Amino acid sequence: MSVISNVAEGFSRQTDREFAQFLYVAKGSVSEVQSQLYVALDLGYLSQEEFNDLYRQADEVIKLMSGFTPWNTASLIPWGEYAI
């Protein structure tokens, strides 16, 4: 839920710089989900097949967010080397 909330909050700021920053934060949230998938797998809450499917979906979300910005996000955030 935090991923979509970050995207929505960034969009509502109505500046490219803040929107790019919130997309960067949302991407980090997806990475957090991926790390929790490893925990769930290790604890036996997910099968390897379920893990693979969910991890792949998270990767797809990251790719979609990366293509979501029509501008060069590296020039919009001060720490541009970490841009989406």
N, C-alpha and C positions, 0 to 999 in steps of 0.2 A: 504494500500500500504506500510505503514511503516514496517509492520511485515515481509513481504518478503524481503524488503530492508535490514532490520537488519540481517536476516539470511544470505543473500548474502554477506553483508559486513563482517560479522564474518567469513564466509567460506573463503573469499578472503584473510584474514589475515594469514591463513595457520598454525595457532597454535591451539591446543586443548583448551587452556585456553581462548584465545580471542573468539574462536567460541562459547564456552560455555557461555561466558559473553554476547555475542550478542544474543544468544538464550534466555537468561534470560531477556534481554531488549525487545525482540520480544514478549515474553510471557506477559510482562507488557503492551505492546501495545494492545494485545488482550483484556486484562482486561479493558483498557481504552475504547475500543469499547463497551464492555459489559456495562460499566457505561453510555455511551452515548445512548445505547438502552433504558435504564430506562428513560432518559430524553425524548427521542422520544415517548415512551409509555405515559409518563405523559402529554406531550403536544398534544397527540392525533394523532401523525404522523403515529403510528403503532397500529394495532389491537393487542389484547392479543395473538391471534394465531400467528401473524407475529413475535411479540416479542419472544414468546416461541421458535419458529423455529430458528430465528437468534441467540438467546442466546445459544441454544443447539449446533448450528454449531460452535459458538465461543468456547464453551467448548470442542468440538471435536478437534478443531485446537490446543488448549492447550494440550490436551492428546497426539496428534500426535507429537507435539514438545517435550513433555516430554519423549517420547519413541524414539526420533530421535538421541539422543546421546548414543553411545555404551559404554561410560565410566562413571565413577562416577563424575558427575559435582560438587558435594559438595567438592571434593578435588581439583578442578580446579579454583574455584573462592574464593577470600579471605573471602567473606561473605557467606560461604558454607551453612549456615542454611537457606539461601534464594534460594538455588539451585532449578532448574527446577524439 
